[in-house]
């Protein structure tokens, strides 16, 4: 009984008097009758009461949440219950991990290609610079001769 005098969802559904010691009252208020009805249909009120009494009070809210989840899953899939959802999610995680591994491999390939491209460009630049240096070295004596020739001509004019 939640202090208002209104019986909890369990006591209301089972047509019992709700007392202050009712194990269901804190977790199944009257306005959430559908939640308790589903848990009761799947597990039975007596079994749920026993389970809740075995769980430390600090963990009972989590236990009720789990029971409600499992009951909903059992109603949707009577054979597998929440195991079907867990299996589906595990399959999805596995698929996404494979996709992530492929994306990492693709990224590594692109980074390697970019690195090789930069190395190739650097090598081309070095080759170009070396070629220019050779041309300048080969042209230097010729330029010096031309310069000397021009100086001689300017002396005669």
Secondary structure as UniProt FT lines:
FT   HELIX           9..14
FT   TURN            20..21
FT   TURN            25..27
FT   HELIX           30..32
FT   HELIX           33..43
FT   HELIX           45..54
FT   HELIX           57..59
FT   HELIX           60..76
FT   TURN            78..81
FT   HELIX           82..156
//
